[in-house]
Amino acid sequence: MPNPQHQTPAPISPQTTDAELVSRAALGDEAAFEAIMRRNNRLLFRTARSILKSDGEAEDALQEAYLRAWRALKDFRSEARLSTWLVRIVVNEALARLKRKDAQVIPLDAAMTSIDPDIQASLTDHPDRRPEHSAMRAQMRKLLEDRIDLLPEDFRTVFVLRAVEEMSVKEVALALAIPEATVRTRFFRARGILREGLASQIDVALNDAFSFDGARCDRIIAGVFARASAEGSSPQDI
């Protein structure tokens, strides 16, 4: 997609405005459109991922959405934020894919009579026995164990006896030779500490949810350009 402009365009920097990038990308400037993608990749990937619930499908949908956006850049109006306009395109693409996927769902009565072992296993296997659920439970257990280990010793023992061993307040009081009121207080406080600790870890983890590293960013951009090249089209061809 050669740039039809005869003069050398100004270098792109973080200070280059969206309006300038749009203007240049609409004329076929690949560098400008790459800058647009890099500025919006994480937002748009997470948007597609939230609908499709699959990293691979989200990447594919995002690449197709970018191609649609590139071809439509000449119609973009700066009254709206570029990121908002792109989100709409990605959402439409992801929802269309989801609709097509739902249309291919096997009816329940047909699935129940199918001899396909994979279909039958998915219907009859208990969720907790599936490998992905076992792995998830193991991760959750390790997270809880680590947080319990961080509790002050007096609180930790009470919590383990009450919550893990499911002993009664009276039994814990007798076992530790402390008043029942102390058992209740320590158990209540231990739960509070655990909740605070887990909540803080969740807050940190949210920033990394549906991670979008440099490799994924580069892969999506390369995929968009490869598709555009294969189609032999560019914005000015539309």
N, C-alpha and C positions, 0 to 999 in steps of 0.2 A: 504494500500500500504506500506508494511514494507520496511524499508531500508535494502538492501541486504549486506551493508558493515558491517563487524564485529566490526571494531573499531568505537568508538564514534566520530562523526564528530565535527569539531570545531564549536563553537557557531556562529550564524549568527548575524552580526552587520551592521550598515550603511556603514562600510568600506569594507564589503565583496563584491568582484567584481562580475560583471555580469557573467564573464566567470566561476567563481567558482560556482555560483548559478546554472548556466546551467548544468555544469558537474554533480553536485549533484542531481539536479532535474531529469536529464535524467536517473539516476539510481533509481528513485522512492522516493527521499527524499521530503516528503510533505512540510516540513518546508522551504526548499529551494525554492520550487515552490510558496509557499505562499508569500515568500519575493519578488519573481519576480512579482507576481500579485499586491502586495501592492505598489511596485515601479512604476507600469505602469497603474494602474487601472483608474486614472482620465483621463490620456491622451487617453486611449483606449475607455473608456466610451464616452467621448466627440466625439471621432472619429466616433463611431457607431451611436451616437445620431445625429450627423450632417447629416448622410445619411438617417436614418430611421425616424427621427423626432418624436420619441416616447421613453419615459424613459423605459417603460416596455420592448419594443421590443429591445432596445439597450442593456439592461441588459441581456436578453436572448441570443442575438447574441454574446455578449461578453463572456458569459459562454461557449457557444459552441466553440467559437474561441479559448478560453484558452485550452479546451480539445484537439483541433486539434494541438495547439502549443505544448502542453505537449508531445503528442505522437510523434511529429516531432523534438523534441529537439536534438535527436541524429544526425540529419542532419543539425543542425544549424552550420553555419560557422562564426567564429568571425570576418571575414573581414567586415561584416555589423554590425551596432549597434543593440543590442537586441531589443531596443524599435522600431527601424525602421522595423525590421523583424516582430515584433508583430503587428504593425500597418497594414502591408500588409495583414496579416492573417485576422485581424478584418475587414478591408475594403472588402476583398473578401467575407467574411461571410455575412456582411451587404448588399452588392450589390446583392448577391445570394437571400437573403430574399426579397429584394426590387423587384427583377425580378419575384419571385414567387408571390408576392403580386400583381404586375401589371398584371400578367396573370389571376388573379381572378377578375379583374375589370369588372363590368357589362357594356356591350355595351350601348351607349347612347340611341339608339332606343328602346332597351329592357327595359331600365330604365324608359323611358318616358311612356311606356305602362304598367309598373308594378303596381300592386294594393297595394304593400307594402307601408304603410303610412310613414314609416321612409325614404324610398327612395324618395317618392314624396315630402316630406317636405324638404329634402336636396336640391331638384332641384328647388323648388318654393319659399322657404322662403328667404326673403331678408337677405343678410349677416349681415347687421347692426342690425337686429332684433333678431339674434340668441343670446342665453344667454352668450356664451363665448365672443362674440364681444362686447356686452353691458358691461360686466365686464371689458374688456380691455380698452374700451373707458372711463369708470369711473376711472380706474387707471391712464390713461393718463391725464384726466381732473384734477384729484387731484394733479398730479405731476406738471402740468402747473400752477395751482392755487397757489401752494406752492412757486414756483419760482417767480411768479408775485408778490406775497406778499413780497418778499425779495427785490424788486426793490426800489430805493429811491423814496420818495413820489411824487416828481415832474415828474419823469420818469414814475412811475406807473400809474398815472392818465392819462397822455397823451397816454400811451400804451393801457390802457383799452378803452378809448374813440375811439382811432383810430382802434385798431385791434379787440377788442371784440364788441364794439358798431358800428364799421364801419362808424364812422363819418368822414367827409372830413377834410382836413387840415384847411380849412377856418372856418368850424364850430367849431373845437376844439379851434382854436385861439380866436374866438369870445367868446366861453364859458368860457375860462380860462383867457381871457384878456391878452394874450401874442402874440407876433409877430408870423406870420406863419413860419418864418425861425426857430424860437425856437421850434415850434411844430415838424418840420421835424428833427431837431437836436436831441431833446429828444426822439422821436420815434425811430430814427436810433440807438441811444445809448442804449435804452431799449432793442431793439431786439438783439443787440450785447451782452449785459449782460446776457440775457436769453439763448442765444445760448451757451455762455461760460459755464454758470451754468449747462445747460442740458448736454453739452458735457462731463463735468467733472463727472456728475452723471452716464452717460453712460460708461465712462472709468472705474469707480469703479464697476459698475454693471457687466461689461464684465468679471471681475475676478470671479464673482459668477454665471455666466451663466451656465446653465445645471449643477447645483450644484452637488457636489460629496462629500457627508458627510461620516462620519465613518460608519454609519449604512448601507449605500448602498455598501460601500467597503466590509464590513463584509458579507453582504448578497450574493454578487457575489462570493466571495471566498468560502463560505459555499456551494453555489449552484454548483460550479465546483467540489468540493470534493464529494458532494452527487451524482452527475451524474457519476463521475468516479467510485464510489463505486457500484452504481447500474449496471454499465456496466461490472464491475468486471475486469477492465483493468487498466494497468499502462504503463508508457513509455517503460519499459523493455519487456512488452508483445508484443510490436509491431515488 
